[in-house]
């Protein structure tokens, strides 16, 4: 990166002066606004900006009377004379210029007047630094929502081979970081974007301009409800599309999508679908028939049952080229794991019925104390494997569409690079559903209902929640007693001896076995109950397997959900289990139960001895 110390030094100096005089947000917008005007003047001859004579930089810096009004007149004039600048001053940078006093404005103008901004690399590097710093300068915007980590932007533009493209679109363009990465590699690229947050939208235009790129069309608005990249009533199509999709865009407008006049959602729209697949369908619709797209999505969207029909249509159309799982903690403020899906409408015929799965989730380095990234070597490896179609054990493999179909169109790489490998290595593996009577979720009941049912005179049933499972056992003393809201509860949710319960939500997986002598107990909705066929599998044998590293990997592979991990009973059915004969299972279960009891006894005795010792110390200290 080019040294931007002169600009940053000026910025810090101005910020220190402004402290207490104006909100940091407005001070920093003013700094960027004045700097942009100076940059426009410095690059006028090279880039052909239209500047009215009386509103040049020289006029601004010597204007002595009502400088605030004059600066705004100059900004409006620039917007009127240059279409690309429309709104960036009046609707964003100088929107609250009246909040700054004349002395503060003069301080900014005089300091920025010393800077030479003719070198586009200096201005471009500065705006990148400015965006990174914005969150520490009074939260100009919720930065993490609108900026992609550098490694994400770099991977997206490299995966689509941006150097060979003429047009590129980012449908959720944020502050333009990914588009800027694209134009660095291909300065002749025509770029397009749409962003619904106004501040991010204007900053994306400034980001492109200060990187010396004027070949763009950026639009403001909701890409699902009001797509704005339209010509002659038709959606524009592009050689390449990239997007780092927003996390948890819940209010996406089902009614609008269901009645879409552009035919974007041919694979289906349902109220329960993940928003990611709505955006993805839009992306597919605007990608040329010879085009390619790379999209960042949450890991959970790749396996969620409610999206299976949509994934099925896309998979069967043969346009998914690759699915790439990335490391966790790439983003500031969230550890949500993400993946990149590469769509290619012009896949080679020999790859038409195959998808390249790449698991890069374990290859990362620490970026700082809070986030991870990929090293240059790790990034090169990933891109090489993608471009050359390399298969590396435990890292990448081609998967036939037939196998994806058999797996319910799940696209998580763990299903093919880990689960399948684990299943193949198991002796006498069977699917869990083949050794169980049923697998079901507990009753959904909220805290208010529990309070009411506890007060009922016939509160004769215990309620088992995930918090009542401690150290792999059910703690009856922590459970509450409730009345049945309906007699159906007894037939649907009443636990039986030998049932295996497992936590249904969260990243921490808990299991326990319901033993003989358990009082009448209803299982709550934060648990899944596995009712085993005792002639085929011992419940403790199953618990030992589910608690093993292999079992945890398999369970993680079938979890869904973006923020909170969820185990769906239907998905658990497909987990492979290594089966021994029932006699051997019982012997292993007895060994486990006895070892567990000895362990608990040792822990209990150690706790008693420790408490006794502490009590003795307190007595010696005179604190009986």
KAPE-V937603 format. One record per backbone hydrogen bond with DSSP energy under -1.0 kcal/mol. CO is the residue of the C=O (numbers start at 0). NH is the residue of the N-H. E is the energy in kcal/mol with one decimal. If there is no record, write none. Layout:
# KAPE-V937603
<<CO | NH | E> <CO | NH | E>>
This chain:
# KAPE-V937603
<<3 | 7 | -2.7> <4 | 8 | -3.0> <5 | 9 | -1.6> <6 | 10 | -2.7> <7 | 11 | -2.7> <8 | 12 | -2.1> <9 | 13 | -2.7> <10 | 14 | -2.8> <11 | 15 | -2.5> <12 | 16 | -1.8> <13 | 17 | -2.4> <14 | 18 | -1.3> <17 | 20 | -2.8> <17 | 21 | -1.5> <22 | 26 | -2.4> <23 | 27 | -2.4> <24 | 28 | -1.7> <25 | 29 | -2.3> <26 | 30 | -2.1> <27 | 31 | -2.3> <28 | 32 | -2.7> <29 | 33 | -2.8> <30 | 34 | -2.4> <31 | 35 | -2.2> <32 | 36 | -2.0> <33 | 37 | -2.4> <34 | 38 | -2.6> <35 | 39 | -2.6> <36 | 40 | -2.1> <37 | 41 | -2.5> <38 | 42 | -1.8> <40 | 43 | -1.0> <42 | 46 | -2.9> <43 | 47 | -2.0> <51 | 54 | -2.4> <52 | 55 | -1.1> <55 | 59 | -2.0> <56 | 60 | -2.6> <65 | 69 | -2.3> <66 | 70 | -2.7> <67 | 71 | -1.8> <68 | 72 | -2.4> <69 | 73 | -2.5> <70 | 74 | -2.1> <71 | 75 | -2.6> <72 | 76 | -2.3> <73 | 77 | -2.1> <74 | 78 | -1.9> <75 | 79 | -2.4> <76 | 80 | -2.1> <77 | 81 | -1.4> <81 | 84 | -1.7> <82 | 85 | -1.7> <84 | 87 | -1.7> <86 | 90 | -1.9> <87 | 92 | -2.9> <88 | 93 | -3.0> <91 | 94 | -1.1> <93 | 96 | -1.6> <95 | 98 | -2.0> <96 | 99 | -1.9> <100 | 104 | -1.9> <101 | 105 | -2.7> <102 | 106 | -2.0> <103 | 107 | -1.9> <104 | 108 | -2.6> <105 | 109 | -2.8> <106 | 110 | -1.6> <107 | 111 | -2.4> <108 | 112 | -1.9> <111 | 114 | -1.7> <118 | 121 | -1.1> <118 | 122 | -1.2> <119 | 123 | -2.6> <120 | 124 | -2.3> <121 | 125 | -2.0> <122 | 126 | -2.3> <123 | 127 | -1.6> <124 | 128 | -2.2> <125 | 129 | -3.0> <126 | 130 | -2.3> <127 | 131 | -2.1> <128 | 132 | -2.1> <129 | 133 | -1.2> <132 | 135 | -1.6> <133 | 139 | -1.2> <140 | 142 | -2.4> <141 | 144 | -2.1> <142 | 145 | -1.7> <142 | 146 | -1.3> <145 | 174 | -2.1> <148 | 152 | -2.0> <149 | 153 | -2.7> <150 | 154 | -2.2> <151 | 155 | -2.4> <152 | 156 | -2.0> <153 | 157 | -1.8> <154 | 158 | -2.7> <155 | 159 | -1.2> <156 | 161 | -1.9> <157 | 160 | -1.3> <160 | 163 | -1.9> <161 | 164 | -1.7> <165 | 189 | -2.5> <166 | 239 | -1.1> <167 | 191 | -2.4> <168 | 241 | -2.7> <169 | 193 | -1.5> <172 | 175 | -2.7> <175 | 179 | -2.4> <176 | 180 | -1.9> <177 | 181 | -1.8> <178 | 182 | -2.2> <179 | 183 | -1.6> <180 | 184 | -1.1> <181 | 185 | -1.7> <185 | 188 | -2.0> <189 | 167 | -2.1> <190 | 216 | -2.0> <191 | 169 | -1.9> <192 | 218 | -2.5> <193 | 172 | -1.8> <194 | 220 | -2.0> <196 | 200 | -2.5> <197 | 201 | -2.3> <198 | 202 | -2.3> <199 | 203 | -2.0> <200 | 204 | -1.5> <201 | 205 | -2.2> <202 | 206 | -2.6> <203 | 207 | -2.1> <204 | 208 | -2.6> <205 | 209 | -2.9> <207 | 212 | -2.3> <208 | 211 | -2.2> <213 | 215 | -1.5> <214 | 190 | -2.0> <216 | 192 | -1.8> <218 | 194 | -2.0> <221 | 225 | -3.1> <227 | 229 | -1.9> <228 | 235 | -2.4> <230 | 233 | -1.7> <233 | 230 | -2.6> <237 | 287 | -2.7> <238 | 291 | -1.8> <239 | 168 | -1.8> <240 | 293 | -2.2> <242 | 295 | -2.9> <247 | 249 | -2.0> <249 | 251 | -2.1> <252 | 256 | -2.4> <253 | 257 | -3.0> <254 | 258 | -1.3> <256 | 259 | -1.6> <264 | 267 | -1.5> <269 | 272 | -1.5> <274 | 278 | -2.1> <275 | 279 | -2.7> <276 | 280 | -1.5> <277 | 281 | -1.7> <278 | 282 | -2.5> <279 | 283 | -2.7> <280 | 284 | -2.0> <281 | 285 | -1.5> <285 | 237 | -2.4> <287 | 290 | -2.4> <290 | 344 | -2.0> <291 | 240 | -1.7> <292 | 342 | -2.9> <293 | 242 | -1.5> <294 | 340 | -2.7> <295 | 244 | -1.5> <296 | 338 | -2.9> <298 | 301 | -1.3> <299 | 302 | -1.5> <299 | 303 | -1.2> <301 | 410 | -2.5> <303 | 306 | -1.3> <304 | 307 | -1.8> <306 | 310 | -2.5> <307 | 311 | -2.7> <308 | 312 | -1.9> <309 | 313 | -1.8> <310 | 314 | -3.0> <311 | 315 | -2.7> <312 | 316 | -1.2> <313 | 318 | -1.1> <314 | 317 | -1.7> <318 | 343 | -3.2> <320 | 355 | -2.3> <321 | 341 | -2.8> <322 | 357 | -2.7> <323 | 339 | -2.6> <324 | 359 | -2.1> <328 | 371 | -3.7> <336 | 298 | -2.0> <337 | 325 | -2.3> <338 | 296 | -2.8> <339 | 323 | -2.8> <340 | 294 | -2.4> <341 | 320 | -2.9> <341 | 321 | -1.5> <342 | 292 | -2.8> <347 | 350 | -1.9> <348 | 351 | -1.2> <350 | 353 | -1.8> <352 | 400 | -2.4> <354 | 398 | -2.6> <355 | 322 | -2.4> <356 | 396 | -2.0> <357 | 324 | -2.6> <359 | 362 | -1.4> <364 | 372 | -2.5> <370 | 366 | -2.5> <370 | 367 | -1.9> <372 | 364 | -2.8> <374 | 378 | -2.5> <375 | 379 | -2.5> <376 | 380 | -2.3> <377 | 381 | -2.1> <378 | 382 | -2.5> <379 | 383 | -2.5> <380 | 384 | -2.5> <381 | 385 | -2.1> <382 | 386 | -2.8> <383 | 387 | -2.5> <384 | 389 | -1.5> <391 | 394 | -2.6> <391 | 395 | -2.8> <394 | 358 | -3.3> <396 | 356 | -3.2> <398 | 354 | -2.1> <399 | 403 | -1.8> <400 | 404 | -2.9> <401 | 405 | -2.0> <402 | 406 | -1.3> <403 | 408 | -2.5> <404 | 407 | -1.5> <411 | 414 | -1.5> <412 | 415 | -1.4> <412 | 416 | -3.3> <413 | 417 | -1.2> <413 | 418 | -3.4> <417 | 421 | -3.0> <418 | 422 | -2.9> <419 | 423 | -2.5> <420 | 424 | -1.6> <427 | 578 | -1.6> <429 | 576 | -3.2> <430 | 433 | -1.9> <431 | 434 | -1.8> <434 | 532 | -2.4> <437 | 530 | -2.7> <439 | 528 | -3.3> <442 | 524 | -2.0> <445 | 449 | -2.2> <446 | 450 | -2.3> <447 | 451 | -1.9> <448 | 452 | -2.8> <449 | 453 | -1.9> <455 | 458 | -1.1> <457 | 459 | -2.1> <460 | 481 | -3.8> <461 | 521 | -3.2> <463 | 523 | -2.4> <464 | 467 | -1.7> <465 | 468 | -1.6> <467 | 474 | -3.1> <469 | 472 | -1.4> <472 | 469 | -2.8> <474 | 477 | -1.3> <475 | 478 | -1.5> <479 | 462 | -2.3> <481 | 460 | -2.4> <485 | 488 | -1.5> <487 | 491 | -2.1> <488 | 492 | -3.2> <492 | 522 | -2.1> <495 | 498 | -2.1> <498 | 513 | -2.8> <499 | 529 | -3.3> <500 | 511 | -1.8> <501 | 527 | -3.0> <503 | 566 | -2.9> <509 | 502 | -2.2> <511 | 500 | -2.6> <513 | 497 | -3.5> <514 | 517 | -1.3> <519 | 461 | -2.7> <520 | 494 | -2.8> <521 | 463 | -2.9> <522 | 442 | -2.4> <523 | 526 | -1.5> <525 | 503 | -2.5> <526 | 441 | -2.2> <527 | 501 | -2.4> <528 | 439 | -2.2> <529 | 499 | -2.5> <530 | 436 | -3.4> <530 | 437 | -1.3> <532 | 535 | -2.4> <532 | 536 | -2.3> <537 | 541 | -2.3> <538 | 542 | -2.4> <539 | 543 | -2.6> <540 | 544 | -1.8> <541 | 545 | -2.7> <542 | 546 | -2.2> <544 | 547 | -1.1> <547 | 551 | -2.8> <548 | 552 | -2.1> <549 | 553 | -2.3> <550 | 554 | -2.5> <551 | 555 | -2.8> <552 | 556 | -1.6> <559 | 565 | -3.1> <564 | 505 | -2.5> <565 | 559 | -2.9> <567 | 571 | -2.0> <568 | 572 | -1.3> <570 | 573 | -1.2> <571 | 574 | -1.8> <572 | 432 | -2.2> <574 | 431 | -2.2> <576 | 429 | -2.3> <580 | 584 | -2.2> <581 | 585 | -2.1> <582 | 586 | -2.0> <583 | 587 | -2.5> <584 | 588 | -2.6> <585 | 589 | -2.5> <586 | 590 | -2.1> <587 | 591 | -2.2> <588 | 592 | -2.9> <589 | 593 | -2.6> <590 | 594 | -2.3> <591 | 595 | -2.7> <592 | 596 | -2.2> <593 | 597 | -2.4> <594 | 598 | -2.2> <595 | 599 | -2.5> <596 | 600 | -2.6> <597 | 601 | -2.5> <598 | 602 | -2.4> <599 | 603 | -2.7> <600 | 604 | -2.8> <601 | 605 | -2.5> <602 | 606 | -2.3> <603 | 607 | -2.2> <604 | 608 | -2.7> <605 | 609 | -2.3> <606 | 610 | -2.6> <607 | 611 | -2.5> <608 | 612 | -2.4> <609 | 613 | -2.5> <610 | 614 | -2.4> <611 | 615 | -2.1> <612 | 616 | -2.3> <613 | 617 | -2.4> <614 | 618 | -2.0> <615 | 619 | -2.2> <616 | 620 | -1.5> <617 | 622 | -3.0> <618 | 621 | -1.5>>
